[in-house]
Amino acid sequence: MPHYVRDPDTGKPIAVTELLKRDPFKALLPDMERIMPALMRRDTWTRGEALLILSGYQPNTSTAFVAGNTVPFQPAYLDGTTWGGLQQTGLSHPRELDALGDYLVLTGYAAGGALEERKTPAEWLEWAEKKGFVPYWISEMPRQNEQEQAGRLAARRSAGRYTLREAANEIAHHAHGDRREALRKLKTAWKKKNLAVFEPDSTLSCESSRLHPDYLESIWSDLNAWLEINEPRITWRFPAPDFKAALLAGEWSKASAEDKRKMVSEALRKCAENQTQAAKSLGITRQNLQRIAKTITVPRSCNGGATVAAHSDRVDWKPRKR
């Protein structure tokens, strides 16, 4: 089945092979609507995938050992063309030799590294840049992926969540230890069910996952409890998240019921009990605030205590009937 992209001249969908027939020697741009965004949204690439992607191949391309070198075999390219599809139409890829040359250069740089080693797309791009290698497609790639990753990191921190790799790095840094050893201990704790671990954006703990364990997540309080029992000499603890920042970042659903009550109570106090202003300051609806306000336990006072009347814009404090 032909792969369709947007025609740079008309803006309409067109088969990639038809574009190539116009000028068989003109390099095709990578597919910036489907293939590249999907690759850049991935949390990690393996080293083997990174070598292919950086060279211009799709990561599902298989390899073969030819004349003493491992090379892509009947590859699929980032522009959506495939070796088989081009052969059927009597075409060849305009970057066939360039892509192969890039792949051989990168495999030389990567010699000795494990093919299953995982890093983020940004980390692999940084690795290539340090080697003096710039992928041909980088000029076409928007830098949104860096902003997306920064946004994910901020969301995790505001929710008090850390990937196992991030948690290991923090522990090793504050304990002046080996981060690989810290990561090994966290993975072992998960396997032995001594540490609750979650897939990204999930609140259901998992006992197994398709994701690489390094990028599963744990929660600050669970990590601190594990440190307390298993590493009592490490006095540093993961900080409690700033739930106010979480609320403003749209992470309301990840805050506990108790933290929501605290935030609503503080907002009402600062806004002189005006619910509309309090809800606006938290970035939630007034109805949402009212539901939580009803569950707030009000301290007893000399007049016999109070209850929240959540049906007016201003909170009224009324004596409870004895």
C-alpha positions as CSV (number, residue, x, y, z in Angstrom):
1,M,0.0,0.0,0.0
2,P,1.5,3.4,-1.0
3,H,2.4,5.8,1.7
4,Y,0.8,9.2,1.4
5,V,2.3,12.6,2.4
6,R,1.3,16.2,1.7
7,D,2.3,17.5,-1.8
8,P,4.7,20.5,-1.2
9,D,3.3,22.2,-4.3
10,T,-0.5,21.7,-3.9
11,G,-0.9,20.8,-0.2
12,K,-2.9,17.7,-1.2
13,P,-2.2,14.1,-0.3
14,I,0.1,12.3,-2.7
15,A,1.8,8.9,-2.8
16,V,5.5,9.3,-2.0
17,T,6.5,7.3,-5.0
18,E,4.6,9.8,-7.2
19,L,6.8,12.6,-5.7
20,L,9.9,10.5,-6.4
21,K,8.9,10.0,-10.0
22,R,8.9,13.8,-10.6
23,D,12.5,13.9,-9.6
24,P,14.2,10.6,-8.9
25,F,17.3,12.2,-7.6
26,K,15.8,14.7,-5.2
27,A,16.0,13.7,-1.5
28,L,12.5,13.3,0.1
29,L,11.7,15.1,3.3
30,P,10.8,12.9,6.3
31,D,7.2,12.4,7.1
32,M,6.6,15.2,9.6
33,E,2.9,14.5,10.1
34,R,3.0,10.9,11.2
35,I,6.3,9.0,11.3
36,M,8.6,11.7,12.9
37,P,6.1,12.9,15.5
38,A,5.4,9.3,16.6
39,L,9.1,8.6,16.9
40,M,9.9,11.8,18.8
41,R,7.0,11.2,21.2
42,R,8.5,7.9,22.4
43,D,10.0,8.0,25.8
44,T,13.1,6.1,24.7
45,W,14.9,4.6,21.8
46,T,17.2,1.7,22.1
47,R,20.7,2.2,20.7
48,G,19.9,-0.1,17.8
49,E,16.8,2.0,17.0
50,A,18.7,5.3,17.4
51,L,21.4,4.2,14.9
52,L,18.6,3.5,12.3
53,I,16.6,6.7,13.0
54,L,19.6,9.0,13.0
55,S,20.7,7.5,9.6
56,G,17.2,8.0,8.0
57,Y,15.7,4.6,8.5
58,Q,12.5,3.6,10.4
59,P,13.4,1.7,13.6
60,N,11.6,-1.5,12.5
61,T,14.1,-2.0,9.7
62,S,15.9,-5.3,10.1
63,T,19.7,-5.7,9.7
64,A,22.0,-8.3,8.1
65,F,25.7,-9.1,8.2
66,V,27.2,-8.4,4.8
67,A,30.9,-8.2,3.9
68,G,32.0,-7.9,7.5
69,N,29.5,-5.2,8.4
70,T,26.0,-5.1,9.9
71,V,23.8,-3.1,7.5
72,P,20.1,-2.3,7.1
73,F,18.3,-5.0,5.0
74,Q,15.5,-4.0,2.7
75,P,14.9,-0.9,4.8
76,A,11.9,1.4,5.4
77,Y,12.8,5.1,5.3
78,L,11.7,8.0,7.4
79,D,9.9,9.5,4.3
80,G,7.6,6.5,4.2
81,T,9.1,4.7,1.3
82,T,10.3,1.1,1.5
83,W,12.9,-0.8,-0.4
84,G,10.3,-3.3,-1.6
85,G,7.9,-0.6,-2.7
86,L,10.5,1.2,-4.6
87,Q,11.7,-2.0,-6.3
88,Q,8.1,-2.7,-7.5
89,T,7.9,0.7,-9.2
90,G,11.4,0.5,-10.7
91,L,12.7,3.3,-8.5
92,S,15.6,3.6,-6.0
93,H,15.9,5.8,-3.0
94,P,17.8,9.0,-3.6
95,R,19.5,8.7,-0.2
96,E,20.2,5.0,-0.4
97,L,24.0,5.3,-0.4
98,D,24.0,8.4,1.9
99,A,21.8,6.6,4.5
100,L,24.0,3.5,4.4
101,G,27.1,5.6,4.8
102,D,25.6,7.4,7.8
103,Y,24.7,4.1,9.4
104,L,28.2,2.7,9.0
105,V,29.7,5.9,10.5
106,L,27.3,5.8,13.5
107,T,27.8,2.1,14.2
108,G,31.5,2.8,14.3
109,Y,30.9,5.5,16.9
110,A,28.7,3.1,18.9
111,A,31.1,0.2,18.8
112,G,31.1,-1.7,22.1
113,G,27.8,-0.3,23.3
114,A,24.8,-2.5,24.1
115,L,22.2,-2.3,21.4
116,E,19.4,-2.5,24.0
117,E,20.7,0.5,25.9
118,R,17.9,3.1,26.2
119,K,18.0,6.9,26.1
120,T,15.5,9.6,25.3
121,P,15.4,10.9,21.7
122,A,16.9,14.2,22.9
123,E,19.8,12.3,24.6
124,W,20.5,10.3,21.4
125,L,20.5,13.5,19.4
126,E,22.9,15.0,21.9
127,W,25.1,11.9,21.6
128,A,25.2,12.2,17.8
129,E,26.0,16.0,18.0
130,K,28.9,15.3,20.3
131,K,30.3,12.9,17.7
132,G,30.0,15.7,15.1
133,F,27.1,14.0,13.3
134,V,24.0,15.9,12.3
135,P,21.0,13.8,10.9
136,Y,19.9,15.1,7.5
137,W,16.3,15.5,8.8
138,I,17.1,17.6,11.9
139,S,16.6,20.9,10.1
140,E,13.0,19.8,9.4
141,M,12.3,18.6,12.9
142,P,10.5,21.2,15.1
143,R,12.0,21.5,18.6
144,Q,8.6,20.8,20.2
145,N,9.8,17.5,21.5
146,E,12.2,19.3,23.9
147,Q,9.3,21.4,25.2
148,E,7.1,18.3,25.5
149,Q,9.7,16.4,27.5
150,A,10.1,19.4,29.8
151,G,6.4,19.5,30.3
152,R,6.2,15.8,31.1
153,L,9.0,16.3,33.7
154,A,7.2,19.3,35.3
155,A,4.0,17.2,35.4
156,R,5.7,14.3,37.1
157,R,7.3,16.6,39.7
158,S,4.1,18.4,40.5
159,A,2.5,15.0,41.1
160,G,5.4,13.8,43.2
161,R,6.3,11.0,40.7
162,Y,9.7,9.9,39.5
163,T,10.7,7.4,36.9
164,L,12.9,4.6,38.4
165,R,15.9,6.0,36.6
166,E,15.2,9.6,37.9
167,A,14.7,8.2,41.4
168,A,17.9,6.3,41.3
169,N,19.8,9.3,40.1
170,E,18.4,11.4,43.0
171,I,19.3,8.7,45.5
172,A,22.8,8.2,44.2
173,H,23.4,12.0,44.0
174,H,22.4,12.6,47.7
175,A,24.1,9.4,48.9
176,H,27.3,9.9,46.9
177,G,26.8,6.4,45.4
178,D,26.5,4.6,42.1
179,R,23.3,5.4,40.2
180,R,23.4,2.0,38.5
181,E,23.4,0.2,41.8
182,A,20.6,2.4,43.1
183,L,18.6,1.6,39.9
184,R,19.2,-2.1,40.4
185,K,18.0,-2.0,44.0
186,L,14.8,-0.1,42.9
187,K,14.0,-2.6,40.2
188,T,14.6,-5.5,42.6
189,A,12.3,-3.8,45.1
190,W,9.6,-3.6,42.5
191,K,10.0,-7.3,41.4
192,K,9.8,-8.3,45.1
193,K,6.7,-6.1,45.6
194,N,8.4,-3.9,48.1
195,L,7.9,-0.8,46.0
196,A,4.8,0.3,44.2
197,V,5.5,1.1,40.6
198,F,3.1,2.7,38.0
199,E,3.0,3.2,34.3
200,P,3.0,6.9,33.2
201,D,-0.3,8.7,34.0
202,S,-1.7,5.6,35.8
203,T,-2.7,5.4,39.4
204,L,-3.0,1.6,39.3
205,S,0.2,-0.1,40.4
206,C,1.6,-2.7,38.0
207,E,3.4,-6.0,38.6
208,S,4.6,-6.3,35.0
209,S,4.7,-3.9,32.1
210,R,5.8,-3.7,28.4
211,L,7.6,-0.5,29.2
212,H,11.3,-0.6,30.0
213,P,11.5,-0.7,33.9
214,D,13.8,2.4,33.9
215,Y,10.8,4.5,32.8
216,L,8.1,3.1,35.1
217,E,7.2,5.6,37.9
218,S,7.1,5.6,41.6
219,I,5.6,8.1,44.1
220,W,7.7,10.3,46.5
221,S,6.1,8.9,49.6
222,D,6.5,5.3,48.6
223,L,10.2,6.0,47.7
224,N,10.7,7.6,51.1
225,A,9.1,4.6,52.9
226,W,11.5,2.3,50.9
227,L,14.5,4.4,51.9
228,E,13.4,4.4,55.5
229,I,13.4,0.6,55.6
230,N,16.1,-0.4,53.2
231,E,18.6,2.5,53.3
232,P,18.3,4.0,56.8
233,R,21.7,5.7,56.7
234,I,20.5,7.9,53.8
235,T,19.0,10.8,55.6
236,W,17.9,12.7,52.5
237,R,14.2,12.2,51.5
238,F,12.2,12.9,48.3
239,P,10.4,16.3,48.8
240,A,6.7,16.5,49.0
241,P,5.2,17.9,45.8
242,D,3.9,21.4,45.5
243,F,0.2,20.5,45.0
244,K,-0.6,24.2,44.3
245,A,1.7,24.0,41.3
246,A,0.1,20.7,40.4
247,L,-3.4,22.2,40.4
248,L,-2.3,25.2,38.3
249,A,-0.6,22.7,35.9
250,G,-3.9,20.8,35.5
251,E,-2.8,17.9,37.7
252,W,-5.8,18.2,40.1
253,S,-6.8,14.6,39.5
254,K,-3.4,13.4,40.9
255,A,-3.7,15.2,44.2
256,S,-5.1,13.2,47.1
257,A,-8.5,14.1,48.7
258,E,-6.8,15.4,51.8
259,D,-4.5,17.7,49.8
260,K,-7.5,19.0,47.8
261,R,-9.2,19.8,51.1
262,K,-6.1,21.6,52.3
263,M,-5.9,23.6,49.1
264,V,-9.5,24.6,49.1
265,S,-9.4,25.6,52.8
266,E,-6.4,27.8,52.2
267,A,-7.9,29.3,49.1
268,L,-11.1,30.1,50.9
269,R,-9.2,31.7,53.8
270,K,-7.1,33.9,51.4
271,C,-10.2,34.9,49.4
272,A,-12.2,35.9,52.5
273,E,-14.4,32.8,52.0
274,N,-15.5,33.9,48.5
275,Q,-16.0,30.7,46.6
276,T,-15.9,32.2,43.1
277,Q,-12.6,33.9,43.8
278,A,-11.2,30.8,45.6
279,A,-12.1,28.5,42.7
280,K,-10.6,30.9,40.2
281,S,-7.3,31.0,42.2
282,L,-7.1,27.2,42.0
283,G,-8.1,26.9,38.4
284,I,-11.2,24.7,39.2
285,T,-14.9,25.2,38.9
286,R,-16.9,26.6,41.7
287,Q,-19.0,23.5,41.7
288,N,-15.9,21.4,42.2
289,L,-14.8,23.6,45.0
290,Q,-18.2,23.4,46.7
291,R,-18.2,19.6,46.6
292,I,-14.8,19.6,48.4
293,A,-15.8,22.4,50.8
294,K,-18.6,20.2,52.1
295,T,-16.1,17.5,53.2
296,I,-13.9,20.0,55.1
297,T,-13.9,19.3,58.9
298,V,-14.2,22.7,60.6
299,P,-12.5,23.0,64.0
300,R,-14.9,23.2,66.9
301,S,-15.1,26.7,68.5
302,C,-16.7,28.2,71.6
303,N,-20.0,28.6,69.9
304,G,-20.3,24.8,69.4
305,G,-18.6,24.5,66.0
306,A,-19.5,25.4,62.5
307,T,-20.6,24.0,59.2
308,V,-19.9,25.2,55.6
309,A,-22.9,26.5,53.7
310,A,-21.8,25.8,50.2
311,H,-24.8,27.1,48.3
312,S,-23.9,30.8,48.4
313,D,-21.1,32.6,46.9
314,R,-19.7,33.5,50.3
315,V,-19.2,30.9,52.9
316,D,-21.4,31.3,56.0
317,W,-20.3,29.8,59.3
318,K,-23.4,28.6,61.2
319,P,-23.5,27.1,64.7
320,R,-24.3,23.4,64.7
321,K,-27.4,22.4,66.5
322,R,-26.8,20.3,69.6
